[in-house]
Amino acid sequence: MTHILPTTRHELGLLHRARPAMAGLLLAGIAAQGSPLGGSPVRKVPGIGWVTADPVVARTVLRDHRSFTILGEGGVGNLWAQILGDWVLDLFDGAGHHDLRTRTRELFTEAVSRDLVSAAWDDRIAVAGEVLRSGGTLDVARLSRILVGRMVICLLGIPRPAGHGGSWPDDEGAARIFETGERLASVALGTAGSTILTPAQVATAQGIVAELNAGIPDGWRDAPPDTLLGRCRELGLGLTETSGLASLLMVAGTETAASAMGRITALLIDTGEQHRMLAAIRAGAAPGAAAPIPVRDGDDGRAAGLLNPGEADPVENVVREGLRVTSPASVIGRGVAADVEVGGAQLRAGERIMLLVWSANATAGPFRADRQYVRESRQLWFGAGRHLCLGAALARAEIGTLLRMLWSEDRPLRVVRRRAARGVLIPAWSELLVTRA
Ligand code: HEM
């Protein structure tokens, strides 16, 4: 009865191993979506609060900035204020946030993102490609962590550790930076029921932030304008804002990107869709494929990126479809700021709501390399409204670059061995060994 599963057995196993309770909630979300009994798409779950798996309701919540807040109990802004200080509150919402997003609009455009990936990855990607070409085995999970770690080192200008010889960043250094980001994110692990941190959690998180941000003052002062820190300075961001933004990038963009890279690789192999992708690449751009159309998803009318119905580039299409099916940020939380009715439910100020993004996106069907853009979910895996992922173009460039390397020989791959990470916030493969089939 595999056809009734929303995704592959391997993906379901991976979600379960990450957090069994969360996996149960995500699957229940899909079941509720398809329930013949109907009822409100917004339900109250004891110990969690309001929950929805409806993509349209989820987007309504994310775009309703008057009734819902990222700052209150239940939102990540609440976590960050406890770690970084109350100044974060202005940076996360309201006028300060609007100003920050306006200034940072050009930080991760499609073109800048491609250049960033190329600068941080090209030599390491070439080495990995050579391993596959020579018939060797590649651990795509570890490689993803190393690549993302390298990106963080480049973006934040993390200096070579004292006494470190040889080239920088090396694999060990990059993997260590990734793990540091993971430790920071894991502070949020216990917050499904509440976003109030204990003093010990706050102290741990502050120590990690200090470690990661050690290179920022120098970088912000001296880095050339073609680096992220240099660009922040040129855009008029102060040192405090730049440091806060850096912490955000670190937490928002490391585990999510690495999770997507490993999981989309496995999906392509497990579903056999790699053959469809390779055939499409061989055939060139699909005839009649629609040109990319810019979409506006932010409430200030800014272009939020390109959403391509029937993406002309087969790999780009796989990136979008893979993000839909994996949705690494499985849930998004918000606090209720004012009494409001959504989806027929009455929500009261002070309550919280969890948007089951994974379930909302998965409802459209299983992974298909050539699936067209799904209108209901749009790009909900990157959120919506004014907090729509700032690094979306960078994430897509990262995933696309990895996939192009893996399948550059026009040959299918097979999984030799795999292991899912246990007890993590963002479900991921901790090991994914692949080789030519
Ligand atoms: C596949 C990878 C990624 C996924 C699935 C993802 C997903 C998301 C989602 C769902 C949000 C909205 C959270 C909310 O509304 O509460 C978000 C926000 C954000 N993301 Fe990403 N993200 C990814 C990669 C990245 C990368 C690579 C970066 C930067 C280097 C990044 C930077 C950010 C930032 C700064 C925000 C906060 C934006 C704001 O509050 O205005 N993300 N991301």
Residues whose N, C-alpha, C, O or C-beta is under 5 A from the ligand:
A	BS01	HEM	L248 L249 A252 G253 T256 A257 A260 P328 A329 I332 G333 L380 W381 F382 G383 R386 H387 L388 C389 L390 G391 L394 A395
